[in-house]
């Protein structure tokens, strides 16, 4: 199972059943139905936050990002979110204005806890 790492738990989203993430566009890696193990790496050691499935994957350019999507994802305004993205990817992408990003909605998959049963 692929591990999906978060360096920061923006807007405390990893505590929700459904949340979003913004990533560099990579169709072989980001597709609807993909299952991932979610980790919050802002803690030491990293904290497992659950198992999830990509429910919606859409592509966009920075100038297409909406205020509502930015606020839900990071807890910041659109301008602050774009500045955050520019800072995060400044050494990884030459022209961020031409870069395509993925806006991914992840739904956590609930698993039933195993019950300890005593067999007679």
C-alpha positions, 0 to 999 in steps of 0.5 A: 500500500502506498504511503501518502505523507503530509508534512503539515496537518493543514487545517487539521484536515487529517482528522476528518473523514473526507479531506483534500490535498494539493499535489503536483499533477501525476496521472499514473500516481493520482487517480480515482479509486487509489487507496493509500495509507495516510501519515502525518509527518509533522509529529515524531514519530510520524502518526498513522491517520488512517486508510483512504481512497481517492474519491475525486481527482481534478487537475488545475493551474494555480490561476484556476484555484478557487478561494473555497478549495484553498481555504478548505485545504489549508485554512488560509486565503487563496493568496496565502495558499498560492504563496504557500504552494510557491514556497513548497515547490520553488526548488522543484518546479521551474514555472509554477504558473504553467505547472498543472496540479492535482486537487484530490479529495480523499475519503477515509475507509472505515474498518471494523475493529477486530473483536477478541473472541474466545473460542471454546 
